[in-house]
Amino acid sequence: MALWMEEGSEPKTDTEKADLDAISALKVSAAIELKEKGNEFVKMGKKHYSDAIDCYTRAINQKVFSESETSILFANRAHVNLLLGNNRRALEDAEQAIKLSPTNIKAFYRAAKASLSLEMLREAKSHCEKGLELSPDNEEVKKLTRQTDIRLSEHKRHEAEVASALRAAKNLVAAFEDRKLKFGKAMYQELTGLKKPVLDNNNILHWPVLLLYAEVMSSDIIEDFCETDMFSSHLDVGSAVCLSKAEVLHYLLEGTAGSGVVNLDEEKGSSELSKSAGRGHSKWVKVNEKRTLNDVLKGSDFVIPGIPVFYVVSKSSSFYKDFKAGKWARPPFRDEDSG
């Protein structure tokens, strides 16, 4: 009997040949039946998708179909995997179908769809283009091509925004270094939100500046205080602990497209913008009205807490002596309570 022939040996008798032909016919019949059952299971809905995959897999394993017919089975299994959200498996099946039959338009469509779901946008575009070469009027592939183009455009725009945000933040850090400014942990964000300084085309810094009126417990924000502008009144300033260059860059990217780009763990070796001015110590500095903002910020005792913060106190006020003597306490802000 041909059933007991050694693997790789050729039939020698007419009986062995007939047996092999019969076995081959049975395998073909079984594979066709499995393929048809798989198609039926797909039509029956989601509860039967796993049964469909099993049928297609068993049909493939019969190894009796031509490459083009086997390509269809792989494309069918890719379709079911897409329906189940198994996008990686769907892509593998679709690409195998393409290898077996480079004219299988459904395989290109499903490879493109799986790639798009996996955010493999360039691969999705490539599969769409090859699909349209085979079938220029295929509406499904044309629609998927439009979707892919939109996603590619969005991705490129996002990448450009990230690059722009990172470039702007690095330029700011360089400007701080050039000016020998010291940068501390952001404070008063309950009042300031994510306001950040801006470096203009003339390499001049424009700061949002927070003014705190201690006597009446109120505040105000100057949205654009140019570093070359002078103060119009006497202000009092505090100091804090300096952040590292990487921490400053991370802060500047908060709220931008580049948020999360800088990994602080990878930047542990980065130096501080300047050595800490009096770590754990703070003192008040009176600001002359004829000094510019930049002159004040680069002072050896000034550490910028995210954005410049100044207490505004009238010298003619009865509160002024208590303020200078430290006989007062500002109310805590919500971000400090949580810390």
Phi, psi and omega in degrees: 000143180295340180297335185258011178289146178289148181298131179092349180278153182263144176297139184254335183243164177298326180295317179296320178297318179296320179297316180295320178297321180293317179297317179299319179296322178295318180294320178296315180299317180295318181295318178297318179296319179296320178297315181294321177296320178300316178299320179294317180298324178298317180294335182283349174107180190304323182299340184249009181297321179295326176294322179297316179299318179299317180295315180297320180296315180294324178295318177299318184291345176293333176054046180243349183272161173289170181298320181293322178289321177293325177301320179297319179297316178297320179294322177296317180293325175299319179301314181292321178297324175297317179298328180274354182082011177275071190294323179295315178294322179299318180295317179299316179294318181295319180292326175293322177297321179294320179299320182286327181213095182295001178251010181280096185296325180294327178295318178295318180298315182287328174295319179294317181295317178295317179299319179297318179294332180269008182062024175268074193293319181292323177294320178299317179298317180297316179296321178298315182298317179292325177295320180289332175296323179284321185218082185301335183259010181290111186294323180296316180292322178297318178296316179294326177297317178297317179298318180295318179298321179296315180294321177297319179296317179296318180296316179296320179296318179296317179300320179294321179294319178297314180298319180294316180296318180293319178297316180295319180294319179293323177296322177295316179300317178298322178295321177297317181295316179301324183270357181059040178277150177253135187240127180247179179297139182298136178235164174060028180293344172299330181263328189258342184066222182252033179296138183227158175289161180230138176257119183276180185293343178264014179063034177251133180277138174240118186254141161281133184237130179264126176252125179249123180260093189299323186295321183253006178054049177229174183214164177210153179237127171270113187293325184222091178255101181295139184295341180270355179284151178265159175279144181260357178208171178280130180234155179245142190231151177247171178232168184208201182260138184286148173264161175285167180300318180295321180293323177295317179298318178299316179297316183293335180273349179300134178081005178246175178296338181270008180301130179090355181291322181274123177265111184296326179297324180282345184252020185300331182279355183292143184279163174286154177298328176199158179296149183299134178267100177066064182304125180080004183237145175218153177209165181266142180234125178280136184254125177286137184296342181268001178272149177277164178300318181298321179300321181289315186295328182272007176298148186295338182260005186252124173242123186283116180277068183087296170227159180300136179233130180229139172270132181252117181224130179283131180294336181276355182280147176293342181283341188302316181294319178295322180296312181296326182277355180077019182269052179201166179215128177280151177290143179290150176263162189299324181292334179280325179300322184282344183270000000 
